């Protein structure tokens, strides 16, 4: 593993800071379900270059990726202030996560590295992905020890990154052009689950043997893009191609699927389980996009909310259990929050 340490100096104490006094903050007045308490959207003041994949830090503030403008963003919900941390040109940050100690990790998707950032000092450490199957780190998931599992869509691989050692173990996906995309951890089994967007399959990795197993979905025309795991260990995915939400039970190998309210054109993208085991899906077919909630116990859709700023897609979400809030980004340069019951 080749490690390159670079120091980046930022304006205003290692960051470009902006408040929202001159930017837009929208509070929705139309709620479509008593599941939803409030909906807030904040305009990112830096640019309109796809602010995405927000992640709530231990202190309650939010980090996110500025994919097209090569920065890591930071938002304080209490003060409504934004900060911008520039990265190297061409980094193409795709995902940002924050460790328990506050360390920020980002996927250098277009520059074939995983980046570690100290937001206090401005120090960035880059870990290059030398294996071609990990050339474009895509989406991250922490295990219980704070190590990172990740997908590489173009590289057609799944990686395990040991954060203390700075070492990566890469597992090629047997199916060619499988496009490993969304990834989540099963906290009980401590194993990652992966959506193979280029084919009709899911995958999982045994963390002891590092063996990857592919699971065929019932329909060959299905294209799972993202997924999540509910508290009972069941895997839930969105079928981007055919507008369905699906359920896979690893215990008995069974599948169930339900049509999305917007039908074949729903294009479910982001998938997130909340603390009540409802599955939230970003519906990217309509313009603007919606967020809908599926109750995994009653097997019914129980909420639907148009996101006014979401022309394009809602790509990935994070759930903050402390505030019962879902956080999302939009292609039009907004960061949003939905508080739920």
C-alpha positions as CSV (number, residue, x, y, z in Angstrom):
1,X,0.0,0.0,0.0
2,X,1.4,3.3,-1.1
3,X,0.5,6.2,1.3
4,X,0.9,9.8,0.4
5,X,0.6,12.5,3.0
6,X,-0.4,16.0,1.8
7,X,-1.1,19.1,3.8
8,X,-3.8,21.4,2.5
9,X,-4.2,24.8,4.0
10,X,-7.7,26.3,4.1
11,X,-9.0,29.8,4.5
12,X,-10.6,30.6,7.8
13,X,-9.0,28.0,10.1
14,X,-8.5,25.4,7.4
15,X,-11.8,25.8,5.8
16,X,-13.9,28.1,3.7
17,X,-16.8,29.1,5.9
18,X,-20.2,30.5,4.8
19,X,-23.4,31.1,6.6
20,X,-26.8,30.7,5.0
21,X,-27.9,34.3,5.3
22,X,-27.6,34.7,1.6
23,X,-28.6,31.2,0.6
24,X,-31.9,29.4,0.5
25,X,-33.4,27.4,3.4
26,X,-36.7,25.7,2.6
27,X,-39.1,24.3,5.2
28,X,-41.8,22.2,3.6
29,X,-45.4,23.2,4.6
30,X,-46.9,20.1,2.9
31,X,-46.4,16.8,4.7
32,X,-48.1,13.8,3.2
33,X,-48.0,11.4,6.2
34,X,-48.0,11.5,10.0
35,X,-44.8,9.5,9.7
36,X,-43.0,12.7,8.8
37,X,-42.5,15.5,11.3
38,X,-40.7,18.0,9.2
39,X,-38.7,18.5,6.0
40,X,-35.9,21.0,5.7
41,X,-33.7,21.8,2.7
42,X,-30.6,24.1,2.7
43,X,-28.9,25.5,-0.4
44,X,-25.2,24.8,-0.4
45,X,-23.6,28.2,-0.9
46,X,-20.5,27.0,-2.8
47,X,-21.9,25.7,-6.1
48,X,-24.4,23.5,-7.8
49,X,-22.0,20.6,-8.4
50,X,-23.8,17.6,-6.9
51,X,-23.6,17.8,-3.1
52,X,-24.2,14.3,-2.1
53,X,-24.0,11.5,0.5
54,X,-24.3,13.4,3.8
55,X,-23.1,11.7,6.9
56,X,-23.8,12.7,10.5
57,X,-20.7,13.1,12.6
58,X,-20.5,12.2,16.3
59,X,-21.0,15.8,17.3
60,X,-24.2,16.1,15.2
61,X,-22.8,18.1,12.4
62,X,-22.9,16.8,8.8
63,X,-20.2,16.1,6.3
64,X,-20.9,15.6,2.6
65,X,-19.2,15.2,-0.8
66,X,-18.9,17.9,-3.4
67,X,-18.5,15.4,-6.2
68,X,-18.0,17.7,-9.2
69,X,-16.1,20.4,-7.5
70,X,-13.6,18.3,-5.5
71,X,-14.4,19.2,-2.0
72,X,-15.6,17.8,1.3
73,X,-18.4,20.0,2.7
74,X,-19.4,20.5,6.3
75,X,-22.8,21.8,7.7
76,X,-23.7,22.7,11.2
77,X,-27.5,22.4,11.6
78,X,-27.6,24.5,14.7
79,X,-25.9,27.5,13.2
80,X,-26.7,26.8,9.6
81,X,-23.1,27.5,8.6
82,X,-21.3,25.7,5.8
83,X,-17.6,25.0,5.4
84,X,-15.8,23.9,2.3
85,X,-12.6,21.7,2.4
86,X,-11.0,21.7,-1.0
87,X,-9.4,18.4,-2.2
88,X,-6.9,17.8,-5.1
89,X,-8.2,18.6,-8.6
90,X,-9.9,15.6,-10.0
91,X,-10.5,13.8,-6.7
92,X,-14.1,13.2,-7.5
93,X,-15.2,12.5,-3.9
94,X,-18.1,10.1,-4.0
95,X,-18.8,9.2,-0.4
96,X,-17.9,10.7,3.0
97,X,-18.1,8.9,6.4
98,X,-17.0,10.0,9.8
99,X,-15.4,7.7,12.4
100,X,-16.2,7.7,16.1
101,X,-13.1,9.8,16.8
102,X,-14.2,12.5,14.3
103,X,-11.8,11.5,11.5
104,X,-13.3,12.1,8.1
105,X,-12.9,9.5,5.3
106,X,-13.8,10.1,1.7
107,X,-13.8,8.1,-1.5
108,X,-11.4,9.6,-4.1
109,X,-13.5,8.0,-6.9
110,X,-11.8,9.6,-9.9
111,X,-8.3,9.6,-8.4
112,X,-8.1,6.0,-7.2
113,X,-7.6,6.6,-3.5
114,X,-9.2,6.6,-0.1
115,X,-8.7,9.8,1.7
116,X,-8.4,10.5,5.5
117,X,-9.0,14.1,6.6
118,X,-8.5,15.7,10.0
119,X,-10.9,18.6,9.9
120,X,-9.1,20.4,12.8
121,X,-5.6,20.5,11.2
122,X,-6.4,20.2,7.5
123,X,-4.1,17.2,7.1
124,X,-5.1,14.7,4.4
125,X,-3.6,11.3,4.0
126,X,-4.2,9.5,0.7
127,X,-4.1,5.7,0.4
128,X,-3.7,4.7,-3.2
129,X,-5.7,1.8,-4.6
130,X,-3.1,-0.1,-6.6
131,X,-5.3,-3.1,-7.4
132,X,-7.2,-2.3,-10.6
133,X,-10.3,-4.0,-9.1
134,X,-10.4,-1.1,-6.5
135,X,-9.5,1.7,-8.8
136,X,-12.6,3.8,-8.2
137,X,-13.7,3.6,-4.5
138,X,-17.4,4.2,-4.6
139,X,-19.5,3.7,-1.4
140,X,-18.3,3.0,2.2
141,X,-19.6,1.0,5.2
142,X,-18.0,0.9,8.6
143,X,-17.7,-2.4,10.5
144,X,-17.8,-2.6,14.3
145,X,-14.1,-1.9,14.5
146,X,-14.2,1.2,12.4
147,X,-12.6,-0.4,9.4
148,X,-14.2,0.3,6.0
149,X,-15.8,-2.0,3.4
150,X,-16.2,-0.4,0.0
151,X,-17.4,-1.0,-3.5
152,X,-15.6,-0.1,-6.8
153,X,-18.1,0.1,-9.5
154,X,-15.8,0.3,-12.5
155,X,-13.1,-1.9,-11.0
156,X,-15.8,-4.6,-10.4
157,X,-14.5,-5.3,-6.9
158,X,-15.3,-5.1,-3.2
159,X,-12.6,-3.9,-0.8
160,X,-11.8,-4.1,2.9
161,X,-9.7,-1.2,4.2
162,X,-7.9,-1.6,7.6
163,X,-7.8,2.0,8.8
164,X,-5.0,1.5,11.4
165,X,-2.8,-0.5,9.1
166,X,-3.6,1.5,5.9
167,X,-4.0,-1.8,4.1
168,X,-6.6,-2.9,1.6
169,X,-7.8,-6.4,0.7
170,X,-9.6,-6.5,-2.6
171,X,-12.1,-9.1,-3.8
172,X,-12.9,-9.2,-7.5
173,X,-16.6,-9.9,-8.3
174,X,-16.9,-13.1,-10.5
175,X,-19.6,-11.7,-12.7
176,X,-18.1,-9.4,-15.3
177,X,-19.3,-5.8,-15.4
178,X,-21.4,-6.5,-12.2
179,X,-20.9,-2.9,-11.1
180,X,-20.8,-3.3,-7.3
181,X,-22.6,-0.2,-6.1
182,X,-24.5,0.2,-2.8
183,X,-23.1,-1.4,0.3
184,X,-24.4,-1.8,3.9
185,X,-23.4,-3.8,6.9
186,X,-25.5,-6.4,8.7
187,X,-24.5,-5.3,12.3
188,X,-25.5,-8.7,13.8
189,X,-23.6,-10.9,11.4
190,X,-20.8,-8.2,10.8
191,X,-20.8,-8.9,7.1
192,X,-21.3,-6.5,4.2
193,X,-24.1,-6.7,1.6
194,X,-23.7,-5.3,-1.8
195,X,-26.0,-4.4,-4.7
196,X,-24.6,-5.4,-8.1
197,X,-26.1,-2.8,-10.2
198,X,-24.9,-4.1,-13.6
199,X,-26.7,-7.4,-13.1
200,X,-29.7,-9.0,-11.3
201,X,-27.6,-10.0,-8.2
202,X,-26.8,-9.1,-4.6
203,X,-23.5,-10.2,-3.0
204,X,-22.1,-10.7,0.5
205,X,-18.6,-11.3,1.9
206,X,-17.7,-13.7,4.7
207,X,-15.4,-11.5,6.8
208,X,-13.5,-14.5,8.1
209,X,-12.7,-16.2,4.8
210,X,-13.0,-13.1,2.6
211,X,-15.1,-15.2,0.2
212,X,-17.7,-13.4,-1.9
213,X,-21.0,-15.0,-2.6
214,X,-23.4,-13.8,-5.3
215,X,-27.2,-14.2,-4.9
216,X,-29.5,-14.1,-8.0
217,X,-32.6,-12.1,-7.8
218,X,-35.8,-13.8,-9.1
219,X,-35.9,-11.7,-12.3
220,X,-33.1,-11.3,-14.8
221,X,-34.2,-7.8,-15.7
222,X,-33.9,-6.5,-12.1
223,X,-31.1,-4.0,-11.4
224,X,-30.6,-3.4,-7.7
225,X,-28.7,-0.1,-7.1
226,X,-28.7,0.3,-3.3
227,X,-29.9,-1.6,-0.3
228,X,-30.1,-1.7,3.5
229,X,-30.5,-4.2,6.3
230,X,-33.3,-4.2,8.9
231,X,-33.0,-5.3,12.5
232,X,-34.1,-8.8,11.7
233,X,-31.2,-9.3,9.2
234,X,-33.4,-9.0,6.1
235,X,-32.0,-7.4,3.1
236,X,-34.1,-4.7,1.3
237,X,-33.2,-3.3,-2.1
238,X,-34.6,-1.0,-4.8
239,X,-34.9,-2.3,-8.3
240,X,-33.9,0.7,-10.3
241,X,-34.9,-0.8,-13.7
242,X,-38.4,-1.9,-12.9
243,X,-39.6,0.3,-10.0
244,X,-39.9,-2.2,-7.2
245,X,-38.8,-2.6,-3.6
246,X,-37.5,-6.1,-2.8
247,X,-36.9,-8.2,0.2
248,X,-34.3,-11.0,0.5
249,X,-34.3,-13.3,3.6
250,X,-30.8,-14.8,4.0
251,X,-32.1,-17.3,6.5
252,X,-34.3,-19.2,4.0
253,X,-33.3,-17.7,0.6
254,X,-36.8,-16.3,0.0
255,X,-37.7,-13.2,-2.0
256,X,-40.6,-10.9,-2.1
257,X,-41.2,-7.7,-4.2
258,X,-43.7,-4.9,-4.2
259,X,-44.4,-2.4,-7.0
260,X,-43.4,1.2,-6.1
261,X,-46.3,3.8,-6.1
262,X,-44.9,5.5,-9.3
263,X,-44.6,2.2,-11.1
264,X,-41.9,1.2,-13.6
265,X,-40.7,4.8,-13.9
266,X,-39.9,5.2,-10.2
267,X,-36.2,4.5,-10.5
268,X,-35.5,3.9,-6.8
269,X,-32.0,5.1,-6.0
270,X,-31.1,5.8,-2.3
271,X,-32.3,3.1,0.2
272,X,-32.2,3.6,3.9
273,X,-33.7,1.8,6.9
274,X,-34.8,4.0,9.9
275,X,-35.0,2.9,13.5
276,X,-38.5,1.6,13.1
277,X,-37.4,-0.7,10.2
278,X,-39.2,1.4,7.6
279,X,-37.4,1.5,4.3
280,X,-37.0,4.9,2.7
281,X,-36.3,5.1,-1.0
282,X,-35.3,8.0,-3.2
283,X,-37.7,8.0,-6.2
284,X,-35.6,9.6,-9.0
285,X,-38.0,9.0,-11.9
286,X,-40.4,11.9,-11.2
287,X,-39.2,15.6,-11.3
288,X,-38.8,16.7,-8.7
289,X,-37.8,13.5,-6.9
290,X,-39.7,12.0,-4.0
291,X,-38.8,10.1,-0.8
292,X,-41.2,7.3,0.0
293,X,-41.4,5.0,3.0
294,X,-42.3,1.3,3.1
295,X,-43.3,-0.3,6.4
296,X,-41.6,-3.6,6.4
297,X,-44.1,-5.0,9.0
298,X,-47.4,-4.1,7.4
299,X,-45.9,-4.4,3.9
300,X,-47.4,-1.0,2.9
301,X,-46.1,2.3,1.7
302,X,-46.8,4.7,4.5
303,X,-45.3,8.0,3.5
304,X,-44.5,10.0,0.3
305,X,-42.8,13.4,0.2
306,X,-41.9,15.5,-2.8
307,X,-38.4,17.1,-2.3
308,X,-38.7,20.5,-3.9
309,X,-35.0,20.9,-4.6
310,X,-34.4,17.4,-6.0
311,X,-34.4,17.8,-9.7
312,X,-32.3,14.8,-10.6
313,X,-31.5,12.1,-8.0
314,X,-31.3,11.5,-4.2
315,X,-28.3,9.2,-4.3
316,X,-27.5,8.1,-0.8
317,X,-28.8,8.8,2.8
318,X,-27.8,8.6,6.4
319,X,-30.0,8.1,9.5
320,X,-29.2,9.9,12.7
321,X,-30.8,7.9,15.6
322,X,-30.3,10.7,18.1
323,X,-32.6,13.1,16.2
324,X,-34.7,10.6,14.2
325,X,-33.6,12.3,11.1
326,X,-32.8,11.2,7.5
327,X,-30.1,13.2,5.8
328,X,-29.8,13.4,2.0
329,X,-28.2,15.5,-0.8
330,X,-29.6,16.6,-4.2
331,X,-28.1,17.0,-7.6
332,X,-29.0,20.7,-7.5
333,X,-26.7,21.5,-4.6
334,X,-28.9,21.1,-1.5
335,X,-28.6,19.3,1.8
336,X,-31.9,18.0,3.3
337,X,-33.3,16.5,6.4
338,X,-36.5,14.7,7.2
339,X,-37.4,14.2,10.8
340,X,-39.7,11.2,11.4
341,X,-41.9,9.8,14.1
